C-alpha cells in the first residue's frame, strides 16, 4: 500500500493540467484560426464531417513542453499544459472574440495527464481522472479531446434539462392534488414555448454526441476516443438525457392538452353567454309585445 501511495504521489508530481470546457452554443473556429495565425501561432484545422476542429500550439517561455488548445464548433475547448492563469486568460479571450451564445457559467471539467512512454506495452487510457498518454503526438491528444469536449457539451445539455424539469416539477404535482393548473392560458403558452425551446436546443445538437466523422479518415485513433467516451459514460448519459427529454415531451403534451381544454371551456362559456343574451332579448321582446298588445 505504501509503495502504491508513493507511486501515486510521484505520478501526480509529474502530471500536467488538462481542462475541457463548453463556453457557449458555438465557437467561430475560422476566427480562431485567423486570429492566432496572425499572432504567429502554429494552427491546424482538422476536418470533422461538416465541422472543423482547430488546434493551436502555444510555446511556453518557462517550460520545455508546449501547450495545446483545441477549439470545437459546438462551443467546446480542450486545453493541455496551461496553468490556471493561462487557462483563464485563453477562455476569457475565446468568450469575448469567438464564442456565440456565450454561457453565463461555462461547463468545466479538470483532469491531469502524464506520459507513460517509458513503460513497456503502455497504452493510452484514463484512470481516476488522470489521462495516460504514450507520446507527445498531437493526434493522441486530439482523440482524447473529442471525448472530453463532447462530455463538456453534454454537461450543458444535462444542466438545461435538469433546470427545465426542476422549474416545471410543481405543475404535475399541482394537477395531481387539485385536478387543475393555476396558470392562465398565456402562462401555459409561455411554458409550452419554453419547453419547446429547451427540447429543441438539445435535439438539434444531439448529433454532435455521436462518434465524430473525423475517425472515418483516421480510424487508428478511434479506439482511444472510444476509451475516453466509455470512461466519461457518454453513451449512458445520452440515454438518461433522452429519457429526461421524453419526460419534458410528456409535460409539453400535458400542458398543450390543458391549454386546449381551457380554450374549449372558454368557447363554451362564450356560447352559453351568447345564448343567454339571445334568450334575454327574446323574453324582452315577448314582454314588449304583450304590453303593447294589451
C-alpha positions, 0 to 999 in steps of 0.5 A: 500500500505504501509503495502504491501511495508513493507511486501515486504521489510521484505520478501526480508530481509529474502530471500536467493540467488538462481542462475541457470546457463548453463556453457557449452554443458555438465557437467561430473556429475560422476566427480562431484560426485567423486570429492566432495565425496572425499572432504567429501561432502554429494552427491546424484545422482538422476536418470533422464531417461538416465541422472543423476542429482547430488546434493551436500550439502555444510555446511556453517561455518557462517550460520545455513542453508546449501547450495545446488548445483545441477549439470545437464548433459546438462551443467546446475547448480542450486545453493541455499544459496551461496553468490556471492563469493561462487557462483563464486568460485563453477562455476569457479571450475565446468568450469575448472574440469567438464564442456565440451564445456565450454561457453565463457559467461555462461547463468545466471539467479538470483532469491531469495527464502524464506520459507513460512512454517509458513503460513497456506495452503502455497504452493510452487510457484514463484512470481516476481522472488522470489521462495516460498518454504514450507520446507527445503526438498531437493526434493522441491528444486530439482523440482524447479531446473529442471525448472530453469536449463532447462530455463538456457539451453534454454537461450543458445539455444535462444542466438545461434539462435538469433546470427545465424539469426542476422549474416545471416539477410543481405543475404535475404535482399541482394537477395531481392534488387539485385536478387543475393548473393555476396558470392562465392560458398565456402562462401555459403558452409561455411554458409550452414555448419554453419547453419547446425551446429547451427540447429543441436546443438539445435535439438539434445538437444531439448529433454532435454526441455521436462518434465524430466523422473525423475517425472515418479518415483516421480510424487508428485513433478511434479506439482511444476516443472510444476509451475516453467516451466509455470512461466519461459514460457518454453513451449512458448519459445520452440515454438518461438525457433522452429519457429526461427529454421524453419526460419534458415531451410528456409535460409539453403534451400535458400542458398543450392538452390543458391549454386546449381544454381551457380554450374549449371551456372558454368557447363554451362559456362564450356560447352559453353567454351568447345564448343567454343574451339571445334568450334575454332579448327574446323574453324582452321582446315577448314582454314588449309585445304583450304590453303593447298588445294589451 
